[in-house]
Amino acid sequence: MKSVLLLPNKFKKAGWLVLALTTLIFIIYLITDYGNPIRVKVFALLNTYILSDDKQPFFTFIKTDISFTLFCSLYLIGGILVAFSREKEEDEYIASLRLNAFLWALIINYLILLFTLLFIYGIAFLYIMTANMFTILFIFILRFHYLLLKSKKSAFHEK
Amino acid sequence: MRNRLKIERAIADLTQAELAQKIGVSRQTINAMETGKYVPSTVLALKIARLFQKPVEEIFSLEKED
């Protein structure tokens, strides 16, 4: 795995911060606003909300609830920063751990997808699919850091 | 693959951290190699051999399963 594709190590802390803050803001948002919509005017490259007859769906400005957009984007950015930042010492062994973690994330994610397709129907299916957008990243983060911790602990016991 | 990394490291009187620093890898890498959890790349094996001033085959050898 060419380490050229990875971000500098300092982005990792920033990523964790983004994830933590987003979770906090999300909880506050749910508690105080009861999940009320945040209505803002945004630019839509393609918009297929119900339009009146004379409007077309491309390159429009629409006023809509962006709470979903906001939180998902922040989680995604945080996740990307954490997952794709170098470790302080990025060498071939760490690269092999990364590969393993990515394989796990992909395989598990697609098994979940298959299971969902076969057994989940209706609106629940859409909700799970939405969550499925992020599970690759998060399974990777979990597995990668588990492997790192395991190897650090093993090295600690030696000398 | 079998390796005498731990033995050579003891002969040279280096800790895992020291060896790691000399080679330019993380300490986890040295530990993973010594415990047989990781097979180093050719470049890394050659670097290690050069550090201990021994031929590569004296430090790393194939097992029957390889």
gemmi code that builds the backbone of each chain (N, CA, C; Angstrom):
import gemmi

chains = {
    "A": [
        ("MET", (0.851, -1.201, 0.000), (0.000, 0.000, 0.000), (0.876, 1.236, 0.000)),
        ("LYS", (0.860, 1.967, -1.079), (1.703, 3.149, -1.179), (1.251, 4.177, -0.140)),
        ("SER", (2.169, 4.577, 0.719), (1.795, 5.524, 1.760), (1.598, 6.918, 1.188)),
        ("VAL", (1.844, 7.101, -0.093), (1.619, 8.412, -0.704), (0.156, 8.815, -0.591)),
        ("LEU", (-0.746, 7.817, -0.575), (-2.162, 8.127, -0.565), (-2.686, 8.543, 0.797)),
        ("LEU", (-1.872, 8.479, 1.829), (-2.374, 8.758, 3.166), (-2.088, 10.183, 3.599)),
        ("LEU", (-2.982, 10.701, 4.444), (-2.827, 12.058, 4.953), (-1.786, 12.090, 6.066)),
        ("PRO", (-1.214, 13.256, 6.339), (-0.268, 13.368, 7.453), (-0.906, 13.000, 8.781)),
        ("ASN", (-0.094, 12.603, 9.735), (-0.599, 12.052, 10.989), (-1.460, 13.031, 11.777)),
        ("LYS", (-1.182, 14.314, 11.671), (-1.935, 15.251, 12.498), (-3.420, 15.301, 12.141)),
        ("PHE", (-3.763, 14.876, 10.926), (-5.166, 14.877, 10.548), (-5.978, 13.871, 11.344)),
        ("LYS", (-5.274, 12.902, 11.910), (-6.002, 11.846, 12.611), (-6.688, 12.411, 13.855)),
        ("LYS", (-5.927, 13.205, 14.626), (-6.531, 13.815, 15.820), (-7.700, 14.700, 15.426)),
        ("ALA", (-7.506, 15.474, 14.356), (-8.590, 16.334, 13.879), (-9.817, 15.504, 13.551)),
        ("GLY", (-9.583, 14.351, 12.940), (-10.687, 13.455, 12.582), (-11.459, 12.990, 13.786)),
        ("TRP", (-10.739, 12.549, 14.828), (-11.407, 12.119, 16.053), (-12.207, 13.258, 16.664)),
        ("LEU", (-11.620, 14.455, 16.619), (-12.306, 15.630, 17.157), (-13.615, 15.869, 16.415)),
        ("VAL", (-13.548, 15.810, 15.095), (-14.747, 16.016, 14.286), (-15.808, 14.985, 14.646)),
        ("LEU", (-15.399, 13.725, 14.763), (-16.357, 12.669, 15.098), (-16.978, 12.910, 16.468)),
        ("ALA", (-16.138, 13.253, 17.439), (-16.645, 13.469, 18.792), (-17.599, 14.655, 18.832)),
        ("LEU", (-17.187, 15.774, 18.232), (-18.030, 16.974, 18.221), (-19.348, 16.724, 17.514)),
        ("THR", (-19.281, 16.041, 16.368), (-20.507, 15.766, 15.621), (-21.472, 14.949, 16.461)),
        ("THR", (-20.949, 13.935, 17.156), (-21.805, 13.123, 18.007), (-22.446, 13.992, 19.081)),
        ("LEU", (-21.641, 14.854, 19.694), (-22.141, 15.744, 20.735), (-23.236, 16.647, 20.200)),
        ("ILE", (-22.948, 17.321, 19.085), (-23.915, 18.239, 18.490), (-25.181, 17.496, 18.107)),
        ("PHE", (-25.016, 16.285, 17.607), (-26.173, 15.498, 17.197), (-27.070, 15.187, 18.391)),
        ("ILE", (-26.425, 14.803, 19.503), (-27.206, 14.494, 20.704), (-27.940, 15.728, 21.197)),
        ("ILE", (-27.211, 16.857, 21.228), (-27.845, 18.109, 21.657), (-28.997, 18.458, 20.736)),
        ("TYR", (-28.773, 18.292, 19.452), (-29.809, 18.595, 18.458), (-31.059, 17.769, 18.694)),
        ("LEU", (-30.846, 16.465, 18.989), (-31.999, 15.601, 19.216), (-32.749, 15.996, 20.487)),
        ("ILE", (-31.964, 16.327, 21.545), (-32.583, 16.637, 22.831), (-33.308, 17.977, 22.793)),
        ("THR", (-32.628, 19.031, 22.344), (-33.218, 20.365, 22.446), (-34.224, 20.627, 21.342)),
        ("ASP", (-33.857, 20.320, 20.118), (-34.736, 20.682, 19.012), (-35.749, 19.596, 18.680)),
        ("TYR", (-35.636, 18.480, 19.390), (-36.456, 17.314, 19.066), (-36.349, 16.931, 17.598)),
        ("GLY", (-35.138, 17.145, 17.045), (-34.938, 16.744, 15.654), (-35.708, 17.585, 14.675)),
        ("ASN", (-35.931, 18.861, 15.031), (-36.616, 19.743, 14.091), (-35.776, 19.991, 12.850)),
        ("PRO", (-36.415, 20.182, 11.745), (-35.637, 20.397, 10.513), (-34.868, 21.720, 10.551)),
        ("ILE", (-33.677, 21.702, 9.978), (-32.874, 22.906, 9.789), (-33.092, 23.339, 8.354)),
        ("ARG", (-33.904, 24.380, 8.162), (-34.248, 24.733, 6.787), (-33.318, 25.825, 6.270)),
        ("VAL", (-32.599, 25.487, 5.234), (-31.616, 26.409, 4.651), (-31.737, 26.342, 3.142)),
        ("LYS", (-31.357, 27.457, 2.473), (-31.336, 27.439, 1.014), (-30.006, 26.863, 0.559)),
        ("VAL", (-30.059, 25.847, -0.257), (-28.824, 25.215, -0.725), (-28.844, 25.070, -2.227)),
        ("PHE", (-27.653, 24.830, -2.794), (-27.536, 24.610, -4.219), (-27.643, 23.115, -4.499)),
        ("ALA", (-28.538, 22.757, -5.402), (-28.713, 21.351, -5.747), (-28.296, 21.109, -7.185)),
        ("LEU", (-27.316, 20.240, -7.371), (-26.915, 19.871, -8.715), (-28.070, 19.138, -9.399)),
        ("LEU", (-28.653, 18.246, -8.631), (-29.797, 17.504, -9.132), (-30.791, 17.385, -7.998)),
        ("ASN", (-32.005, 17.809, -8.246), (-32.994, 17.783, -7.190), (-34.268, 17.148, -7.718)),
        ("THR", (-34.698, 16.081, -7.064), (-35.917, 15.433, -7.548), (-37.033, 15.455, -6.516)),
        ("TYR", (-36.998, 16.472, -5.627), (-38.191, 16.676, -4.807), (-39.335, 17.065, -5.731)),
        ("ILE", (-40.549, 17.024, -5.207), (-41.711, 17.282, -6.056), (-41.650, 18.700, -6.619)),
        ("LEU", (-41.606, 18.807, -7.913), (-41.455, 20.111, -8.565), (-42.758, 20.506, -9.245)),
        ("SER", (-42.934, 21.791, -9.364), (-44.065, 22.230, -10.190), (-43.701, 22.030, -11.660)),
        ("ASP", (-44.694, 22.025, -12.529), (-44.498, 21.544, -13.905), (-43.434, 22.308, -14.669)),
        ("ASP", (-43.329, 23.632, -14.396), (-42.419, 24.402, -15.247), (-40.970, 24.353, -14.756)),
        ("LYS", (-40.717, 23.657, -13.666), (-39.345, 23.631, -13.156), (-38.648, 22.350, -13.599)),
        ("GLN", (-37.305, 22.478, -13.762), (-36.525, 21.295, -14.125), (-35.592, 20.953, -12.959)),
        ("PRO", (-35.070, 19.727, -12.930), (-34.388, 19.283, -11.722), (-32.918, 19.663, -11.599)),
        ("PHE", (-32.308, 20.234, -12.637), (-30.867, 20.457, -12.564), (-30.517, 21.888, -12.183)),
        ("PHE", (-29.434, 22.036, -11.435), (-28.854, 23.345, -11.107), (-29.883, 24.308, -10.528)),
        ("THR", (-30.501, 23.907, -9.438), (-31.503, 24.779, -8.811), (-31.059, 25.151, -7.408)),
        ("PHE", (-31.715, 26.177, -6.880), (-31.558, 26.510, -5.465), (-32.840, 26.128, -4.770)),
        ("ILE", (-32.721, 25.325, -3.722), (-33.943, 24.914, -3.033), (-33.795, 25.163, -1.536)),
        ("LYS", (-34.909, 25.360, -0.887), (-34.900, 25.503, 0.565), (-35.382, 24.187, 1.141)),
        ("THR", (-34.491, 23.556, 1.932), (-34.852, 22.231, 2.414), (-34.183, 21.938, 3.741)),
        ("ASP", (-34.566, 20.834, 4.356), (-34.000, 20.428, 5.632), (-32.638, 19.771, 5.411)),
        ("ILE", (-31.589, 20.394, 5.958), (-30.252, 19.851, 5.713), (-29.671, 19.134, 6.918)),
        ("SER", (-30.506, 18.820, 7.918), (-29.952, 18.174, 9.117), (-29.286, 16.849, 8.763)),
        ("PHE", (-29.945, 16.051, 7.921), (-29.369, 14.778, 7.499), (-28.060, 15.005, 6.756)),
        ("THR", (-28.105, 15.926, 5.796), (-26.905, 16.254, 5.026), (-25.767, 16.656, 5.939)),
        ("LEU", (-26.087, 17.550, 6.879), (-25.056, 18.093, 7.758), (-24.379, 17.009, 8.586)),
        ("PHE", (-25.175, 16.238, 9.300), (-24.578, 15.257, 10.211), (-23.862, 14.141, 9.462)),
        ("CYS", (-24.465, 13.675, 8.373), (-23.809, 12.619, 7.609), (-22.490, 13.105, 7.025)),
        ("SER", (-22.469, 14.335, 6.515), (-21.237, 14.868, 5.931), (-20.152, 14.985, 6.984)),
        ("LEU", (-20.516, 15.488, 8.163), (-19.518, 15.649, 9.224), (-18.966, 14.296, 9.661)),
        ("TYR", (-19.851, 13.312, 9.810), (-19.386, 11.968, 10.174), (-18.452, 11.420, 9.105)),
        ("LEU", (-18.827, 11.638, 7.851), (-18.018, 11.136, 6.757), (-16.633, 11.776, 6.756)),
        ("ILE", (-16.599, 13.102, 6.909), (-15.317, 13.809, 6.918), (-14.459, 13.327, 8.078)),
        ("GLY", (-15.070, 13.241, 9.263), (-14.333, 12.760, 10.423), (-13.799, 11.362, 10.197)),
        ("GLY", (-14.649, 10.484, 9.665), (-14.250, 9.109, 9.407), (-13.125, 9.018, 8.403)),
        ("ILE", (-13.209, 9.811, 7.346), (-12.163, 9.807, 6.321), (-10.841, 10.280, 6.908)),
        ("LEU", (-10.887, 11.332, 7.707), (-9.658, 11.846, 8.308), (-9.014, 10.800, 9.212)),
        ("VAL", (-9.822, 10.124, 10.012), (-9.261, 9.115, 10.911), (-8.717, 7.926, 10.126)),
        ("ALA", (-9.496, 7.447, 9.157), (-9.134, 6.214, 8.463), (-7.926, 6.400, 7.544)),
        ("PHE", (-7.814, 7.568, 6.902), (-6.797, 7.716, 5.877), (-5.619, 8.572, 6.297)),
        ("SER", (-5.411, 8.733, 7.596), (-4.208, 9.411, 8.060), (-3.143, 8.391, 8.387)),
        ("ARG", (-1.883, 8.791, 8.136), (-0.776, 7.919, 8.494), (-0.732, 7.678, 9.981)),
        ("GLU", (-0.144, 6.540, 10.349), (0.306, 6.378, 11.713), (1.599, 7.151, 11.848)),
        ("LYS", (2.039, 7.356, 13.111), (3.286, 8.097, 13.293), (4.429, 7.391, 12.600)),
        ("GLU", (4.470, 6.047, 12.693), (5.466, 5.290, 11.938), (4.727, 4.377, 10.987)),
        ("GLU", (4.690, 4.768, 9.748), (3.938, 4.006, 8.769), (4.922, 3.137, 7.997)),
        ("ASP", (4.948, 1.849, 8.315), (5.860, 0.967, 7.586), (5.103, -0.203, 6.984)),
        ("GLU", (5.818, -1.186, 6.462), (5.162, -2.244, 5.695), (4.262, -3.112, 6.567)),
        ("TYR", (4.632, -3.282, 7.841), (3.801, -4.095, 8.709), (2.452, -3.414, 8.959)),
        ("ILE", (2.510, -2.100, 9.234), (1.269, -1.344, 9.423), (0.441, -1.403, 8.145)),
        ("ALA", (1.111, -1.361, 7.000), (0.385, -1.435, 5.728), (-0.336, -2.765, 5.611)),
        ("SER", (0.288, -3.849, 6.093), (-0.382, -5.144, 6.029), (-1.579, -5.176, 6.976)),
        ("LEU", (-1.487, -4.497, 8.108), (-2.637, -4.406, 9.020), (-3.765, -3.628, 8.380)),
        ("ARG", (-3.415, -2.544, 7.695), (-4.412, -1.757, 6.986), (-5.160, -2.598, 5.969)),
        ("LEU", (-4.404, -3.372, 5.216), (-5.012, -4.218, 4.189), (-6.000, -5.194, 4.806)),
        ("ASN", (-5.570, -5.828, 5.883), (-6.441, -6.772, 6.582), (-7.724, -6.095, 7.038)),
        ("ALA", (-7.574, -4.897, 7.627), (-8.728, -4.165, 8.132), (-9.685, -3.792, 6.996)),
        ("PHE", (-9.135, -3.390, 5.855), (-10.002, -3.045, 4.725), (-10.746, -4.266, 4.201)),
        ("LEU", (-10.058, -5.398, 4.145), (-10.713, -6.624, 3.690), (-11.884, -6.974, 4.597)),
        ("TRP", (-11.615, -6.950, 5.900), (-12.673, -7.226, 6.866), (-13.859, -6.291, 6.642)),
        ("ALA", (-13.550, -4.985, 6.519), (-14.620, -3.994, 6.390), (-15.462, -4.272, 5.143)),
        ("LEU", (-14.808, -4.563, 4.042), (-15.543, -4.793, 2.797), (-16.373, -6.062, 2.869)),
        ("ILE", (-15.753, -7.147, 3.333), (-16.453, -8.428, 3.373), (-17.661, -8.353, 4.303)),
        ("ILE", (-17.431, -7.846, 5.516), (-18.541, -7.754, 6.470), (-19.640, -6.854, 5.930)),
        ("ASN", (-19.237, -5.720, 5.346), (-20.222, -4.791, 4.824), (-21.095, -5.424, 3.753)),
        ("TYR", (-20.466, -6.177, 2.843), (-21.262, -6.777, 1.777), (-22.115, -7.936, 2.262)),
        ("LEU", (-21.665, -8.625, 3.304), (-22.514, -9.651, 3.903), (-23.741, -9.018, 4.547)),
        ("ILE", (-23.514, -7.874, 5.236), (-24.638, -7.145, 5.808), (-25.608, -6.727, 4.704)),
        ("LEU", (-25.036, -6.239, 3.598), (-25.865, -5.805, 2.471), (-26.721, -6.957, 1.954)),
        ("LEU", (-26.100, -8.108, 1.770), (-26.828, -9.270, 1.277), (-27.957, -9.662, 2.229)),
        ("PHE", (-27.603, -9.698, 3.512), (-28.596, -10.043, 4.522), (-29.763, -9.061, 4.477)),
        ("THR", (-29.421, -7.785, 4.376), (-30.460, -6.752, 4.342), (-31.352, -6.909, 3.120)),
        ("LEU", (-30.749, -7.162, 1.983), (-31.537, -7.331, 0.761), (-32.518, -8.489, 0.896)),
        ("LEU", (-32.051, -9.568, 1.513), (-32.873, -10.767, 1.566), (-33.970, -10.683, 2.619)),
        ("PHE", (-33.710, -10.016, 3.738), (-34.633, -10.132, 4.863), (-35.290, -8.846, 5.321)),
        ("ILE", (-34.846, -7.697, 4.824), (-35.423, -6.438, 5.289), (-36.180, -5.775, 4.149)),
        ("TYR", (-37.416, -5.348, 4.430), (-38.226, -4.706, 3.393), (-38.874, -3.442, 3.907)),
        ("GLY", (-39.281, -2.616, 2.961), (-40.007, -1.408, 3.331), (-39.078, -0.292, 3.751)),
        ("ILE", (-39.615, 0.607, 4.589), (-38.863, 1.809, 4.950), (-37.625, 1.445, 5.768)),
        ("ALA", (-37.717, 0.326, 6.509), (-36.564, -0.113, 7.302), (-35.371, -0.389, 6.394)),
        ("PHE", (-35.675, -0.926, 5.201), (-34.611, -1.205, 4.238), (-33.844, 0.061, 3.890)),
        ("LEU", (-34.579, 1.152, 3.644), (-33.944, 2.426, 3.300), (-33.082, 2.937, 4.446)),
        ("TYR", (-33.603, 2.817, 5.668), (-32.822, 3.284, 6.813), (-31.522, 2.505, 6.934)),
        ("ILE", (-31.616, 1.183, 6.781), (-30.409, 0.359, 6.923), (-29.436, 0.647, 5.797)),
        ("MET", (-29.964, 0.857, 4.585), (-29.097, 1.192, 3.468), (-28.346, 2.490, 3.728)),
        ("THR", (-29.060, 3.447, 4.332), (-28.410, 4.717, 4.662), (-27.259, 4.487, 5.624)),
        ("ALA", (-27.515, 3.700, 6.663), (-26.445, 3.405, 7.612), (-25.324, 2.641, 6.932)),
        ("ASN", (-25.670, 1.809, 5.961), (-24.697, 0.995, 5.257), (-23.666, 1.838, 4.508)),
        ("MET", (-24.017, 3.086, 4.210), (-23.066, 3.954, 3.515), (-21.820, 4.166, 4.348)),
        ("PHE", (-21.968, 4.090, 5.667), (-20.855, 4.451, 6.540), (-20.170, 3.259, 7.182)),
        ("THR", (-20.785, 2.088, 7.079), (-20.250, 0.972, 7.847), (-18.889, 0.498, 7.360)),
        ("ILE", (-18.599, 0.633, 6.063), (-17.263, 0.218, 5.597), (-16.200, 0.988, 6.357)),
        ("LEU", (-16.379, 2.316, 6.382), (-15.398, 3.173, 7.035), (-15.267, 2.826, 8.508)),
        ("PHE", (-16.382, 2.644, 9.169), (-16.310, 2.447, 10.612), (-15.833, 1.060, 10.998)),
        ("ILE", (-16.205, 0.047, 10.205), (-15.658, -1.292, 10.476), (-14.158, -1.266, 10.286)),
        ("PHE", (-13.690, -0.559, 9.231), (-12.249, -0.443, 9.003), (-11.573, 0.195, 10.207)),
        ("ILE", (-12.115, 1.329, 10.664), (-11.501, 2.051, 11.783), (-11.419, 1.147, 13.013)),
        ("LEU", (-12.511, 0.416, 13.292), (-12.527, -0.459, 14.456), (-11.476, -1.561, 14.321)),
        ("ARG", (-11.494, -2.272, 13.185), (-10.608, -3.415, 12.993), (-9.152, -2.969, 12.982)),
        ("PHE", (-8.852, -1.874, 12.281), (-7.475, -1.393, 12.168), (-6.919, -1.050, 13.542)),
        ("HIS", (-7.684, -0.331, 14.336), (-7.170, 0.073, 15.642), (-7.100, -1.093, 16.604)),
        ("TYR", (-8.008, -2.068, 16.433), (-7.901, -3.287, 17.228), (-6.588, -4.006, 16.921)),
        ("LEU", (-6.248, -4.128, 15.626), (-5.006, -4.793, 15.241), (-3.794, -4.020, 15.761)),
        ("LEU", (-3.843, -2.692, 15.673), (-2.742, -1.877, 16.173), (-2.542, -2.092, 17.670)),
        ("LEU", (-3.655, -2.079, 18.403), (-3.597, -2.252, 19.855), (-3.024, -3.605, 20.209)),
        ("LYS", (-3.475, -4.642, 19.480), (-3.004, -5.993, 19.749), (-1.497, -6.089, 19.539)),
        ("SER", (-1.004, -5.486, 18.448), (0.428, -5.596, 18.164), (1.231, -4.734, 19.136)),
        ("LYS", (0.656, -3.625, 19.577), (1.370, -2.788, 20.550), (1.490, -3.513, 21.879)),
        ("LYS", (0.404, -4.191, 22.258), (0.416, -4.915, 23.534), (1.441, -6.041, 23.493)),
        ("SER", (1.484, -6.750, 22.347), (2.430, -7.850, 22.211), (3.861, -7.333, 22.289)),
        ("ALA", (4.118, -6.185, 21.637), (5.454, -5.608, 21.677), (5.805, -5.147, 23.088)),
        ("PHE", (4.794, -4.709, 23.828), (5.025, -4.204, 25.175), (5.486, -5.313, 26.089)),
        ("HIS", (4.921, -6.515, 25.900), (5.257, -7.609, 26.798), (6.663, -8.160, 26.558)),
        ("GLU", (7.174, -7.934, 25.335), (8.476, -8.513, 25.005), (9.589, -7.750, 25.721)),
        ("LYS", (9.959, -6.607, 25.159), (10.999, -5.817, 25.825), (11.051, -4.438, 25.240)),
    ],
    "B": [
        ("MET", (8.236, -19.549, 7.489), (9.590, -19.025, 7.496), (10.099, -18.884, 8.919)),
        ("ARG", (11.316, -19.325, 9.093), (11.919, -19.258, 10.419), (12.897, -18.096, 10.453)),
        ("ASN", (13.060, -17.450, 11.597), (14.107, -16.428, 11.641), (14.822, -16.407, 12.977)),
        ("ARG", (16.087, -16.009, 12.887), (16.922, -15.925, 14.071), (17.029, -14.487, 14.543)),
        ("LEU", (16.015, -13.713, 14.248), (16.079, -12.276, 14.520), (16.338, -11.991, 15.993)),
        ("LYS", (15.616, -12.698, 16.847), (15.745, -12.443, 18.286), (17.163, -12.765, 18.765)),
        ("ILE", (17.696, -13.869, 18.218), (19.050, -14.285, 18.622), (20.071, -13.243, 18.186)),
        ("GLU", (19.968, -12.853, 16.907), (20.920, -11.861, 16.397), (20.805, -10.550, 17.157)),
        ("ARG", (19.581, -10.220, 17.503), (19.365, -8.973, 18.240), (19.995, -9.053, 19.620)),
        ("ALA", (19.897, -10.229, 20.250), (20.507, -10.415, 21.569), (22.030, -10.355, 21.470)),
        ("ILE", (22.570, -10.980, 20.406), (24.027, -10.954, 20.218), (24.506, -9.512, 20.074)),
        ("ALA", (23.752, -8.740, 19.312), (24.140, -7.343, 19.099), (23.753, -6.459, 20.271)),
        ("ASP", (23.058, -7.045, 21.255), (22.669, -6.330, 22.475), (21.827, -5.092, 22.157)),
        ("LEU", (20.779, -5.303, 21.383), (19.861, -4.219, 21.045), (18.472, -4.537, 21.562)),
        ("THR", (17.751, -3.495, 22.012), (16.342, -3.708, 22.316), (15.553, -3.671, 21.019)),
        ("GLN", (14.288, -4.104, 21.109), (13.452, -4.060, 19.912), (13.331, -2.638, 19.385)),
        ("ALA", (13.194, -1.700, 20.312), (13.038, -0.305, 19.905), (14.285, 0.207, 19.200)),
        ("GLU", (15.453, -0.185, 19.751), (16.700, 0.277, 19.140), (16.872, -0.288, 17.744)),
        ("LEU", (16.616, -1.583, 17.622), (16.722, -2.212, 16.312), (15.754, -1.563, 15.329)),
        ("ALA", (14.528, -1.332, 15.805), (13.524, -0.720, 14.936), (14.000, 0.626, 14.422)),
        ("GLN", (14.580, 1.395, 15.331), (15.036, 2.727, 14.935), (16.166, 2.653, 13.928)),
        ("LYS", (17.079, 1.671, 14.122), (18.205, 1.552, 13.198), (17.748, 1.175, 11.795)),
        ("ILE", (16.727, 0.310, 11.745), (16.255, -0.162, 10.441), (15.309, 0.850, 9.802)),
        ("GLY", (14.601, 1.603, 10.639), (13.649, 2.567, 10.094), (12.235, 2.020, 10.020)),
        ("VAL", (11.909, 1.108, 10.933), (10.526, 0.624, 11.006), (10.018, 0.836, 12.424)),
        ("SER", (8.750, 0.495, 12.641), (8.186, 0.650, 13.974), (8.572, -0.546, 14.841)),
        ("ARG", (8.461, -0.343, 16.158), (8.824, -1.416, 17.078), (7.883, -2.620, 16.935)),
        ("GLN", (6.628, -2.325, 16.591), (5.657, -3.403, 16.398), (6.097, -4.327, 15.275)),
        ("THR", (6.732, -3.758, 14.265), (7.189, -4.566, 13.133), (8.238, -5.575, 13.591)),
        ("ILE", (9.215, -5.099, 14.385), (10.258, -5.998, 14.870), (9.624, -7.109, 15.701)),
        ("ASN", (8.717, -6.716, 16.584), (8.065, -7.698, 17.436), (7.262, -8.700, 16.624)),
        ("ALA", (6.531, -8.188, 15.618), (5.714, -9.075, 14.782), (6.592, -10.065, 14.025)),
        ("MET", (7.776, -9.625, 13.587), (8.687, -10.526, 12.879), (9.241, -11.581, 13.822)),
        ("GLU", (9.625, -11.153, 15.022), (10.221, -12.108, 15.953), (9.223, -13.154, 16.400)),
        ("THR", (7.967, -12.764, 16.574), (6.959, -13.737, 17.001), (6.376, -14.515, 15.835)),
        ("GLY", (6.934, -14.309, 14.651), (6.499, -15.077, 13.497), (5.172, -14.623, 12.920)),
        ("LYS", (4.700, -13.452, 13.322), (3.399, -13.005, 12.828), (3.513, -12.271, 11.504)),
        ("TYR", (4.716, -11.864, 11.145), (4.866, -11.075, 9.932), (6.131, -11.479, 9.189)),
        ("VAL", (5.998, -11.671, 7.879), (7.159, -11.970, 7.041), (7.607, -10.675, 6.372)),
        ("PRO", (8.850, -10.251, 6.601), (9.283, -8.968, 6.060), (9.448, -9.006, 4.546)),
        ("SER", (9.414, -7.836, 3.967), (9.683, -7.733, 2.535), (11.161, -8.002, 2.298)),
        ("THR", (11.500, -8.194, 1.021), (12.894, -8.470, 0.679), (13.799, -7.344, 1.124)),
        ("VAL", (13.349, -6.121, 0.867), (14.168, -4.956, 1.206), (14.441, -4.923, 2.698)),
        ("LEU", (13.402, -5.161, 3.479), (13.566, -5.120, 4.931), (14.495, -6.229, 5.407)),
        ("ALA", (14.347, -7.436, 4.842), (15.203, -8.552, 5.220), (16.670, -8.246, 4.892)),
        ("LEU", (16.880, -7.645, 3.731), (18.250, -7.306, 3.329), (18.839, -6.242, 4.256)),
        ("LYS", (17.992, -5.283, 4.640), (18.462, -4.233, 5.553), (18.893, -4.834, 6.879)),
        ("ILE", (18.069, -5.778, 7.373), (18.380, -6.426, 8.646), (19.679, -7.205, 8.538)),
        ("ALA", (19.813, -7.950, 7.436), (21.024, -8.747, 7.243), (22.256, -7.847, 7.184)),
        ("ARG", (22.097, -6.727, 6.502), (23.237, -5.817, 6.388), (23.609, -5.246, 7.748)),
        ("LEU", (22.595, -4.953, 8.566), (22.853, -4.402, 9.897), (23.628, -5.389, 10.757)),
        ("PHE", (23.222, -6.671, 10.701), (23.909, -7.678, 11.503), (25.151, -8.225, 10.814)),
        ("GLN", (25.410, -7.736, 9.627), (26.584, -8.143, 8.845), (26.636, -9.648, 8.649)),
        ("LYS", (25.498, -10.222, 8.321), (25.421, -11.644, 8.007), (24.643, -11.785, 6.700)),
        ("PRO", (24.852, -12.910, 5.991), (24.011, -13.136, 4.799), (22.556, -13.357, 5.201)),
        ("VAL", (21.656, -12.982, 4.297), (20.221, -13.038, 4.589), (19.787, -14.433, 5.019)),
        ("GLU", (20.303, -15.474, 4.323), (19.859, -16.842, 4.615), (20.275, -17.315, 5.997)),
        ("GLU", (21.244, -16.635, 6.605), (21.620, -17.030, 7.964), (20.604, -16.542, 8.984)),
        ("ILE", (19.881, -15.511, 8.625), (18.898, -14.972, 9.566), (17.488, -15.474, 9.252)),
        ("PHE", (17.155, -15.552, 7.957), (15.832, -16.003, 7.551), (15.945, -17.285, 6.757)),
        ("SER", (15.170, -18.304, 7.146), (15.226, -19.556, 6.380), (13.816, -20.088, 6.146)),
        ("LEU", (13.671, -20.844, 5.050), (12.370, -21.401, 4.705), (12.073, -22.610, 5.569)),
        ("GLU", (10.777, -22.764, 5.898), (10.351, -23.981, 6.579), (9.753, -24.927, 5.571)),
        ("LYS", (9.433, -26.136, 6.013), (8.896, -27.129, 5.089), (7.571, -26.678, 4.483)),
        ("GLU", (6.747, -25.941, 5.275), (5.433, -25.552, 4.781), (5.507, -24.462, 3.713)),
        ("ASP", (6.630, -23.772, 3.597), (6.697, -22.652, 2.653), (6.742, -23.112, 1.206)),
    ],
}
model = gemmi.Model(1)
for chain_id, residues in chains.items():
    chain = gemmi.Chain(chain_id)
    for i, (resn, *xyz) in enumerate(residues, 1):
        res = gemmi.Residue()
        res.name, res.seqid = resn, gemmi.SeqId(i, " ")
        for name, pos in zip(("N", "CA", "C"), xyz):
            atom = gemmi.Atom()
            atom.name, atom.element = name, gemmi.Element(name[0])
            atom.pos, atom.b_iso = gemmi.Position(*pos), 0.0
            res.add_atom(atom)
        chain.add_residue(res)
    model.add_chain(chain)
structure = gemmi.Structure()
structure.add_model(model)
structure.setup_entities()
